Amino acid sequence: MMRVKVLGAGCANCKNTVALVQAVAREKGVAIEVEKVEDLRDIVAYGIMSTPGVVINDAVVHAGGVPSREKVEGWMVGAATS
């Protein structure tokens, strides 16, 4: 199962990122566990200075703005093949 953390204070972009990740995972048939991280100290601990940030299996893969659908699809394809 892919562990996804969306880092951000709960802004619209953060919510849209969660929704996008969940939608793409459903479409691709990838099992994910999504955690929303809203504590500023936890976010900064990942080195994220611009939110939303996305962490997959403890690796930062995105920071700043909603990721593109194509980028999220690439994460899911990578998870499905690993």
N, CA, C and O atoms as a Tinker XYZ file with bonds, in Angstrom:
   328  protein
     1  N      0.836000   -1.184000    0.000000    73     2
     2  CA     0.000000    0.000000    0.000000    64     1     3
     3  C      0.879000    1.244000    0.000000    63     2     4     5
     4  O      1.861000    1.324000    0.738000    81     3
     5  N      0.520000    2.197000   -0.822000    73     3     6
     6  CA     1.253000    3.452000   -0.928000    64     5     7
     7  C      0.796000    4.386000    0.194000    63     6     8     9
     8  O     -0.399000    4.609000    0.388000    81     7
     9  N      1.779000    4.930000    0.936000    73     7    10
    10  CA     1.475000    5.895000    2.003000    64     9    11
    11  C      1.722000    7.296000    1.468000    63    10    12    13
    12  O      2.842000    7.641000    1.091000    81    11
    13  N      0.657000    8.106000    1.438000    73    11    14
    14  CA     0.727000    9.457000    0.898000    64    13    15
    15  C      0.407000   10.444000    2.010000    63    14    16    17
    16  O     -0.590000   10.303000    2.718000    81    15
    17  N      1.265000   11.441000    2.150000    73    15    18
    18  CA     1.006000   12.526000    3.087000    64    17    19
    19  C      0.887000   13.805000    2.279000    63    18    20    21
    20  O      1.745000   14.111000    1.451000    81    19
    21  N     -0.185000   14.550000    2.526000    73    19    22
    22  CA    -0.342000   15.859000    1.911000    64    21    23
    23  C     -0.084000   16.874000    3.012000    63    22    24    25
    24  O     -0.783000   16.909000    4.025000    81    23
    25  N      0.934000   17.699000    2.794000    73    23    26
    26  CA     1.373000   18.658000    3.794000    64    25    27
    27  C      0.821000   20.042000    3.478000    63    26    28    29
    28  O      1.054000   20.582000    2.396000    81    27
    29  N      0.092000   20.607000    4.425000    73    27    30
    30  CA    -0.446000   21.943000    4.244000    64    29    31
    31  C     -1.438000   22.274000    5.332000    63    30    32    33
    32  O     -1.923000   21.395000    6.045000    81    31
    33  N     -1.731000   23.547000    5.451000    73    31    34
    34  CA    -2.567000   24.032000    6.552000    64    33    35
    35  C     -4.066000   23.865000    6.318000    63    34    36    37
    36  O     -4.866000   24.357000    7.114000    81    35
    37  N     -4.456000   23.197000    5.270000    73    35    38
    38  CA    -5.879000   22.997000    5.021000    64    37    39
    39  C     -6.474000   23.985000    4.042000    63    38    40    41
    40  O     -7.693000   24.146000    3.983000    81    39
    41  N     -5.631000   24.646000    3.277000    73    39    42
    42  CA    -6.097000   25.611000    2.276000    64    41    43
    43  C     -6.798000   24.881000    1.121000    63    42    44    45
    44  O     -6.794000   23.651000    1.059000    81    43
    45  N     -7.390000   25.644000    0.223000    73    43    46
    46  CA    -8.094000   25.065000   -0.914000    64    45    47
    47  C     -7.163000   24.207000   -1.770000    63    46    48    49
    48  O     -7.558000   23.132000   -2.222000    81    47
    49  N     -5.926000   24.670000   -1.998000    73    47    50
    50  CA    -4.984000   23.889000   -2.799000    64    49    51
    51  C     -4.652000   22.557000   -2.134000    63    50    52    53
    52  O     -4.485000   21.544000   -2.812000    81    51
    53  N     -4.557000   22.563000   -0.811000    73    51    54
    54  CA    -4.266000   21.325000   -0.082000    64    53    55
    55  C     -5.426000   20.345000   -0.232000    63    54    56    57
    56  O     -5.221000   19.156000   -0.478000    81    55
    57  N     -6.632000   20.850000   -0.083000    73    55    58
    58  CA    -7.824000   20.001000   -0.229000    64    57    59
    59  C     -7.939000   19.467000   -1.655000    63    58    60    61
    60  O     -8.291000   18.305000   -1.860000    81    59
    61  N     -7.644000   20.313000   -2.634000    73    59    62
    62  CA    -7.690000   19.876000   -4.026000    64    61    63
    63  C     -6.632000   18.816000   -4.311000    63    62    64    65
    64  O     -6.868000   17.900000   -5.099000    81    63
    65  N     -5.475000   18.933000   -3.680000    73    63    66
    66  CA    -4.413000   17.941000   -3.856000    64    65    67
    67  C     -4.840000   16.593000   -3.295000    63    66    68    69
    68  O     -4.634000   15.561000   -3.934000    81    67
    69  N     -5.433000   16.594000   -2.104000    73    67    70
    70  CA    -5.935000   15.343000   -1.514000    64    69    71
    71  C     -6.960000   14.707000   -2.442000    63    70    72    73
    72  O     -6.888000   13.509000   -2.718000    81    71
    73  N     -7.911000   15.495000   -2.923000    73    71    74
    74  CA    -8.961000   14.975000   -3.798000    64    73    75
    75  C     -8.379000   14.408000   -5.097000    63    74    76    77
    76  O     -8.818000   13.359000   -5.569000    81    75
    77  N     -7.396000   15.099000   -5.672000    73    75    78
    78  CA    -6.771000   14.647000   -6.911000    64    77    79
    79  C     -6.030000   13.330000   -6.703000    63    78    80    81
    80  O     -6.170000   12.405000   -7.503000    81    79
    81  N     -5.250000   13.242000   -5.638000    73    79    82
    82  CA    -4.491000   12.012000   -5.348000    64    81    83
    83  C     -5.459000   10.843000   -5.149000    63    82    84    85
    84  O     -5.236000    9.752000   -5.672000    81    83
    85  N     -6.522000   11.074000   -4.398000    73    83    86
    86  CA    -7.494000   10.004000   -4.155000    64    85    87
    87  C     -8.195000    9.583000   -5.439000    63    86    88    89
    88  O     -8.392000    8.391000   -5.673000    81    87
    89  N     -8.575000   10.548000   -6.275000    73    87    90
    90  CA    -9.265000   10.235000   -7.527000    64    89    91
    91  C     -8.376000    9.438000   -8.477000    63    90    92    93
    92  O     -8.823000    8.450000   -9.061000    81    91
    93  N     -7.136000    9.854000   -8.633000    73    91    94
    94  CA    -6.220000    9.154000   -9.540000    64    93    95
    95  C     -5.929000    7.747000   -9.019000    63    94    96    97
    96  O     -5.869000    6.801000   -9.805000    81    95
    97  N     -5.751000    7.599000   -7.724000    73    95    98
    98  CA    -5.503000    6.272000   -7.149000    64    97    99
    99  C     -6.679000    5.343000   -7.431000    63    98   100   101
   100  O     -6.488000    4.180000   -7.784000    81    99
   101  N     -7.902000    5.865000   -7.271000    73    99   102
   102  CA    -9.098000    5.052000   -7.562000    64   101   103
   103  C     -9.116000    4.631000   -9.019000    63   102   104   105
   104  O     -9.350000    3.465000   -9.337000    81   103
   105  N     -8.865000    5.601000   -9.910000    73   103   106
   106  CA    -8.887000    5.322000  -11.351000    64   105   107
   107  C     -7.843000    4.284000  -11.743000    63   106   108   109
   108  O     -8.091000    3.449000  -12.613000    81   107
   109  N     -6.684000    4.334000  -11.108000    73   107   110
   110  CA    -5.579000    3.428000  -11.450000    64   109   111
   111  C     -5.625000    2.124000  -10.658000    63   110   112   113
   112  O     -4.842000    1.212000  -10.924000    81   111
   113  N     -6.535000    2.025000   -9.689000    73   111   114
   114  CA    -6.634000    0.814000   -8.890000    64   113   115
   115  C     -5.474000    0.634000   -7.921000    63   114   116   117
   116  O     -5.083000   -0.492000   -7.612000    81   115
   117  N     -4.925000    1.751000   -7.442000    73   115   118
   118  CA    -3.789000    1.708000   -6.519000    64   117   119
   119  C     -4.307000    1.930000   -5.100000    63   118   120   121
   120  O     -5.019000    2.899000   -4.838000    81   119
   121  N     -3.948000    1.037000   -4.196000    73   119   122
   122  CA    -4.340000    1.175000   -2.799000    64   121   123
   123  C     -3.442000    2.206000   -2.134000    63   122   124   125
   124  O     -2.218000    2.079000   -2.148000    81   123
   125  N     -4.061000    3.227000   -1.551000    73   123   126
   126  CA    -3.294000    4.261000   -0.872000    64   125   127
   127  C     -3.864000    4.518000    0.517000    63   126   128   129
   128  O     -5.027000    4.234000    0.806000    81   127
   129  N     -3.012000    5.056000    1.347000    73   127   130
   130  CA    -3.407000    5.542000    2.663000    64   129   131
   131  C     -3.008000    7.011000    2.679000    63   130   132   133
   132  O     -1.826000    7.334000    2.559000    81   131
   133  N     -3.999000    7.914000    2.829000    73   131   134
   134  CA    -3.726000    9.348000    2.783000    64   133   135
   135  C     -3.775000    9.927000    4.187000    63   134   136   137
   136  O     -4.708000    9.683000    4.952000    81   135
   137  N     -2.755000   10.690000    4.500000    73   135   138
   138  CA    -2.699000   11.400000    5.773000    64   137   139
   139  C     -2.516000   12.881000    5.473000    63   138   140   141
   140  O     -1.659000   13.261000    4.676000    81   139
   141  N     -3.330000   13.716000    6.118000    73   139   142
   142  CA    -3.173000   15.160000    5.979000    64   141   143
   143  C     -2.335000   15.648000    7.149000    63   142   144   145
   144  O     -2.673000   15.414000    8.309000    81   143
   145  N     -1.240000   16.328000    6.833000    73   143   146
   146  CA    -0.340000   16.861000    7.852000    64   145   147
   147  C     -0.507000   18.375000    7.853000    63   146   148   149
   148  O     -0.168000   19.043000    6.876000    81   147
   149  N     -1.036000   18.920000    8.963000    73   147   150
   150  CA    -1.321000   20.344000    9.023000    64   149   151
   151  C     -0.463000   21.102000   10.031000    63   150   152   153
   152  O     -0.497000   22.332000   10.062000    81   151
   153  N      0.304000   20.393000   10.854000    73   151   154
   154  CA     1.146000   21.053000   11.843000    64   153   155
   155  C      2.377000   21.647000   11.164000    63   154   156   157
   156  O      3.121000   20.944000   10.479000    81   155
   157  N      2.583000   22.948000   11.360000    73   155   158
   158  CA     3.671000   23.655000   10.674000    64   157   159
   159  C      5.041000   23.057000   10.970000    63   158   160   161
   160  O      5.881000   22.972000   10.074000    81   159
   161  N      5.277000   22.647000   12.195000    73   159   162
   162  CA     6.585000   22.048000   12.536000    64   161   163
   163  C      6.812000   20.745000   11.772000    63   162   164   165
   164  O      7.920000   20.471000   11.313000    81   163
   165  N      5.758000   19.949000   11.643000    73   163   166
   166  CA     5.881000   18.688000   10.895000    64   165   167
   167  C      6.146000   18.958000    9.410000    63   166   168   169
   168  O      6.931000   18.254000    8.776000    81   167
   169  N      5.489000   19.977000    8.867000    73   167   170
   170  CA     5.669000   20.331000    7.455000    64   169   171
   171  C      7.102000   20.790000    7.200000    63   170   172   173
   172  O      7.750000   20.340000    6.255000    81   171
   173  N      7.587000   21.690000    8.053000    73   171   174
   174  CA     8.951000   22.219000    7.900000    64   173   175
   175  C      9.991000   21.115000    8.086000    63   174   176   177
   176  O     11.058000   21.161000    7.473000    81   175
   177  N      9.689000   20.127000    8.922000    73   175   178
   178  CA    10.618000   19.007000    9.140000    64   177   179
   179  C     10.896000   18.250000    7.841000    63   178   180   181
   180  O     11.949000   17.628000    7.703000    81   179
   181  N      9.968000   18.297000    6.895000    73   179   182
   182  CA    10.183000   17.661000    5.588000    64   181   183
   183  C     10.927000   18.583000    4.626000    63   182   184   185
   184  O     11.221000   18.191000    3.497000    81   183
   185  N     11.234000   19.808000    5.063000    73   183   186
   186  CA    11.915000   20.756000    4.195000    64   185   187
   187  C     10.974000   21.486000    3.260000    63   186   188   189
   188  O     11.419000   22.134000    2.313000    81   187
   189  N      9.686000   21.391000    3.512000    73   187   190
   190  CA     8.679000   22.034000    2.669000    64   189   191
   191  C      8.496000   23.474000    3.136000    63   190   192   193
   192  O      8.173000   23.722000    4.298000    81   191
   193  N      8.701000   24.412000    2.232000    73   191   194
   194  CA     8.515000   25.821000    2.563000    64   193   195
   195  C      7.313000   26.401000    1.824000    63   194   196   197
   196  O      6.843000   27.488000    2.160000    81   195
   197  N      6.819000   25.690000    0.832000    73   195   198
   198  CA     5.665000   26.133000    0.052000    64   197   199
   199  C      4.700000   24.966000   -0.071000    63   198   200   201
   200  O      5.065000   23.897000   -0.560000    81   199
   201  N      3.463000   25.176000    0.378000    73   199   202
   202  CA     2.491000   24.093000    0.380000    64   201   203
   203  C      1.530000   24.235000   -0.797000    63   202   204   205
   204  O      1.432000   25.314000   -1.381000    81   203
   205  N      0.826000   23.174000   -1.151000    73   203   206
   206  CA     0.893000   21.861000   -0.540000    64   205   207
   207  C      2.141000   21.093000   -0.945000    63   206   208   209
   208  O      2.711000   21.288000   -2.018000    81   207
   209  N      2.533000   20.221000   -0.044000    73   207   210
   210  CA     3.618000   19.301000   -0.318000    64   209   211
   211  C      3.058000   17.890000   -0.349000    63   210   212   213
   212  O      2.039000   17.609000    0.282000    81   211
   213  N      3.711000   17.012000   -1.069000    73   211   214
   214  CA     3.283000   15.615000   -1.127000    64   213   215
   215  C      4.475000   14.730000   -0.806000    63   214   216   217
   216  O      5.557000   14.883000   -1.374000    81   215
   217  N      4.258000   13.807000    0.110000    73   215   218
   218  CA     5.273000   12.846000    0.526000    64   217   219
   219  C      4.709000   11.463000    0.236000    63   218   220   221
   220  O      3.606000   11.132000    0.671000    81   219
   221  N      5.463000   10.664000   -0.495000    73   219   222
   222  CA     5.043000    9.295000   -0.793000    64   221   223
   223  C      6.075000    8.349000   -0.210000    63   222   224   225
   224  O      7.264000    8.416000   -0.523000    81   223
   225  N      5.581000    7.455000    0.658000    73   223   226
   226  CA     6.455000    6.483000    1.313000    64   225   227
   227  C      7.704000    7.161000    1.880000    63   226   228   229
   228  O      8.824000    6.686000    1.690000    81   227
   229  N      7.493000    8.268000    2.573000    73   227   230
   230  CA     8.531000    9.038000    3.278000    64   229   231
   231  C      9.489000    9.807000    2.378000    63   230   232   233
   232  O     10.519000   10.283000    2.856000    81   231
   233  N      9.185000    9.943000    1.097000    73   231   234
   234  CA    10.012000   10.736000    0.191000    64   233   235
   235  C      9.204000   11.916000   -0.338000    63   234   236   237
   236  O      8.092000   11.734000   -0.834000    81   235
   237  N      9.757000   13.126000   -0.236000    73   235   238
   238  CA     9.084000   14.316000   -0.761000    64   237   239
   239  C      9.112000   14.245000   -2.293000    63   238   240   241
   240  O     10.178000   14.133000   -2.899000    81   239
   241  N      7.924000   14.313000   -2.910000    73   239   242
   242  CA     7.851000   14.236000   -4.371000    64   241   243
   243  C      7.312000   15.512000   -4.996000    63   242   244   245
   244  O      7.374000   15.692000   -6.212000    81   243
   245  N      6.771000   16.417000   -4.138000    73   243   246
   246  CA     6.188000   17.642000   -4.693000    64   245   247
   247  C      6.079000   18.694000   -3.605000    63   246   248   249
   248  O      5.857000   18.380000   -2.436000    81   247
   249  N      6.238000   19.951000   -4.008000    73   247   250
   250  CA     6.014000   21.075000   -3.086000    64   249   251
   251  C      5.576000   22.295000   -3.877000    63   250   252   253
   252  O      6.112000   22.580000   -4.947000    81   251
   253  N      4.599000   23.009000   -3.342000    73   251   254
   254  CA     4.164000   24.271000   -3.925000    64   253   255
   255  C      3.150000   24.121000   -5.031000    63   254   256   257
   256  O      3.505000   23.794000   -6.164000    81   255
   257  N      1.892000   24.357000   -4.716000    73   255   258
   258  CA     0.827000   24.294000   -5.716000    64   257   259
   259  C      0.288000   22.893000   -5.907000    63   258   260   261
   260  O      0.894000   21.906000   -5.491000    81   259
   261  N     -0.860000   22.836000   -6.544000    73   259   262
   262  CA    -1.497000   21.549000   -6.824000    64   261   263
   263  C     -0.709000   20.865000   -7.938000    63   262   264   265
   264  O     -0.477000   21.464000   -8.987000    81   263
   265  N     -0.295000   19.616000   -7.721000    73   263   266
   266  CA     0.445000   18.920000   -8.785000    64   265   267
   267  C     -0.464000   18.643000   -9.986000    63   266   268   269
   268  O     -1.685000   18.566000   -9.848000    81   267
   269  N      0.137000   18.499000  -11.142000    73   267   270
   270  CA    -0.652000   18.190000  -12.337000    64   269   271
   271  C     -1.174000   16.761000  -12.251000    63   270   272   273
   272  O     -0.588000   15.911000  -11.581000    81   271
   273  N     -2.273000   16.513000  -12.933000    73   271   274
   274  CA    -2.833000   15.157000  -12.984000    64   273   275
   275  C     -1.795000   14.188000  -13.543000    63   274   276   277
   276  O     -1.683000   13.059000  -13.067000    81   275
   277  N     -1.037000   14.620000  -14.547000    73   275   278
   278  CA    -0.030000   13.751000  -15.160000    64   277   279
   279  C      1.042000   13.362000  -14.146000    63   278   280   281
   280  O      1.502000   12.220000  -14.128000    81   279
   281  N      1.436000   14.307000  -13.309000    73   279   282
   282  CA     2.446000   14.028000  -12.290000    64   281   283
   283  C      1.918000   12.992000  -11.289000    63   282   284   285
   284  O      2.624000   12.051000  -10.928000    81   283
   285  N      0.679000   13.177000  -10.852000    73   283   286
   286  CA     0.079000   12.238000   -9.899000    64   285   287
   287  C     -0.070000   10.856000  -10.534000    63   286   288   289
   288  O      0.178000    9.842000   -9.882000    81   287
   289  N     -0.471000   10.815000  -11.792000    73   287   290
   290  CA    -0.584000    9.529000  -12.497000    64   289   291
   291  C      0.769000    8.828000  -12.545000    63   290   292   293
   292  O      0.837000    7.606000  -12.414000    81   291
   293  N      1.838000    9.585000  -12.730000    73   291   294
   294  CA     3.182000    9.002000  -12.745000    64   293   295
   295  C      3.533000    8.372000  -11.409000    63   294   296   297
   296  O      4.166000    7.317000  -11.370000    81   295
   297  N      3.127000    9.011000  -10.302000    73   295   298
   298  CA     3.373000    8.428000   -8.984000    64   297   299
   299  C      2.640000    7.107000   -8.851000    63   298   300   301
   300  O      3.182000    6.147000   -8.302000    81   299
   301  N      1.406000    7.048000   -9.350000    73   299   302
   302  CA     0.590000    5.833000   -9.209000    64   301   303
   303  C      1.128000    4.702000  -10.079000    63   302   304   305
   304  O      1.120000    3.541000   -9.671000    81   303
   305  N      1.596000    5.043000  -11.276000    73   303   306
   306  CA     2.178000    4.027000  -12.154000    64   305   307
   307  C      3.441000    3.466000  -11.503000    63   306   308   309
   308  O      3.675000    2.257000  -11.532000    81   307
   309  N      4.249000    4.342000  -10.919000    73   307   310
   310  CA     5.452000    3.901000  -10.244000    64   309   311
   311  C      5.123000    2.977000   -9.081000    63   310   312   313
   312  O      5.833000    2.001000   -8.838000    81   311
   313  N      4.048000    3.282000   -8.364000    73   311   314
   314  CA     3.651000    2.446000   -7.221000    64   313   315
   315  C      3.127000    1.097000   -7.689000    63   314   316   317
   316  O      3.371000    0.074000   -7.050000    81   315
   317  N      2.417000    1.098000   -8.789000    73   315   318
   318  CA     1.832000   -0.141000   -9.300000    64   317   319
   319  C      2.902000   -1.099000   -9.812000    63   318   320   321
   320  O      2.711000   -2.315000   -9.794000    81   319
   321  N      4.033000   -0.549000  -10.269000    73   319   322
   322  CA     5.078000   -1.400000  -10.823000    64   321   323
   323  C      6.128000   -1.803000   -9.791000    63   322   324   325
   324  O      6.980000   -2.647000  -10.069000    81   323
   325  N      6.072000   -1.202000   -8.601000    73   323   326
   326  CA     7.096000   -1.540000   -7.605000    64   325   327
   327  C      6.615000   -2.569000   -6.619000    63   326   328
   328  O      7.360000   -2.957000   -5.719000    81   327
